[in-house]
Amino acid sequence: MLKYLAPKSIKRPFARYSHGVEIPAGKRLVLCSGQLGISPDDAVPEDAGAQTELCFKNIAAILSEAGLTLNDIVRINAFVTDRGHLQPYMDVRNRLFSDPAPASTLMIVSGFARPEFKVEVEVLAAG
């Protein structure tokens, strides 16, 4: 069983995420490369929230190949290109993950490979 770490000696998380997650011995790990908000037909929505939805849809497809689901994610690293994209990203993340939520980092970056991308998400899953 996963152990979600929330030391009382440090500030509580700012949003729905865990400070840490301990993965017990014997679990398989799946690492997903950063996924962008792009559909199989190369469509990229304008909206950061819609891009986030596609990021997690793509991640779900990758995890499915390993017999895992979004519920097996223990760590999220997310990147957005503007402070204005933080809330749309967090709205999607908070809807998809309940408490205890995965460990998570969210960073603002200057850009991605193509200028229309606003969000990129990579994860670590254990199952």
C-alpha positions in Angstrom: 0.0 0.0 0.0 1.2 3.5 -0.8 2.0 5.8 2.1 1.2 9.5 1.6 3.5 11.7 3.5 2.3 14.9 5.2 4.7 15.9 8.0 3.0 18.2 10.6 6.2 20.1 10.9 5.9 21.7 7.5 3.2 23.9 5.9 0.3 22.0 4.4 0.1 21.7 0.6 -1.2 24.8 -1.2 -3.6 22.7 -3.3 -4.7 19.1 -3.9 -1.3 17.3 -3.8 0.7 15.3 -1.3 4.2 16.4 -0.1 5.4 12.9 -0.7 4.4 9.3 -1.6 6.3 6.3 -0.4 6.2 3.3 -2.8 6.6 0.0 -1.1 9.0 -2.7 -2.4 7.6 -4.9 -5.1 5.6 -2.3 -7.0 6.2 -1.8 -10.7 7.0 1.8 -11.8 5.9 3.4 -15.0 7.4 6.7 -16.1 5.6 8.8 -18.7 7.4 11.3 -20.8 5.9 14.8 -20.8 2.6 14.8 -22.7 1.2 17.8 -24.5 -2.4 18.8 -25.2 -2.5 17.4 -28.7 -4.9 14.9 -30.2 -4.1 12.0 -32.6 -5.1 14.2 -35.6 -2.6 16.9 -34.5 -5.3 19.3 -33.2 -4.3 21.6 -30.3 -7.0 23.4 -28.4 -6.5 27.0 -27.6 -7.7 26.7 -24.0 -5.2 25.6 -21.3 -7.8 23.5 -19.5 -8.7 21.6 -22.7 -5.0 21.1 -23.3 -4.7 19.7 -19.8 -7.6 17.3 -20.4 -5.7 16.0 -23.5 -2.4 15.7 -21.5 -4.1 13.4 -19.0 -6.1 11.5 -21.7 -2.7 10.8 -23.4 -1.2 9.7 -20.0 -4.2 7.5 -19.4 -3.6 5.7 -22.7 0.1 5.2 -21.9 -0.7 3.8 -18.4 -3.4 1.6 -19.9 -0.7 -0.1 -22.0 1.0 -1.1 -18.7 -2.3 -2.2 -17.1 -2.5 0.9 -14.9 -4.9 3.9 -14.6 -4.7 7.5 -13.5 -5.4 6.2 -10.0 -1.9 4.6 -10.0 -0.1 8.0 -10.4 2.1 8.8 -7.5 3.9 11.9 -8.9 3.0 14.7 -11.3 5.3 17.2 -12.8 3.4 19.9 -14.7 4.5 22.9 -16.7 2.5 25.8 -18.0 3.7 28.8 -20.0 1.8 31.5 -18.1 0.6 32.2 -14.6 -2.9 32.5 -16.1 -2.8 28.8 -17.1 -2.3 27.7 -13.5 -5.9 27.7 -12.5 -7.3 25.9 -15.6 -4.6 23.2 -15.1 -5.4 22.9 -11.3 -9.1 22.6 -12.0 -8.6 19.6 -14.2 -6.0 18.0 -11.9 -8.3 18.5 -8.9 -11.2 16.9 -10.7 -9.2 13.9 -11.7 -7.4 13.2 -8.4 -9.0 12.9 -5.0 -7.3 12.9 -1.6 -4.9 11.6 -0.9 -3.5 13.1 -4.2 -0.2 12.3 -5.8 2.9 14.3 -5.1 3.0 17.2 -7.5 5.1 20.0 -8.9 3.8 22.8 -11.1 6.2 25.2 -12.8 5.9 28.2 -15.1 8.2 27.8 -18.1 9.0 30.0 -21.1 7.7 27.7 -23.7 7.6 24.3 -25.4 8.6 22.9 -28.8 5.6 24.5 -30.6 4.2 27.9 -29.5 0.6 26.8 -29.3 1.3 24.4 -26.4 0.5 25.9 -23.0 0.6 22.8 -20.8 2.9 19.7 -20.5 2.5 17.0 -17.9 4.7 14.0 -17.0 4.0 11.4 -14.4 5.3 8.5 -12.4 2.9 5.7 -11.7 3.3 2.6 -9.4 1.2 -0.5 -9.7 
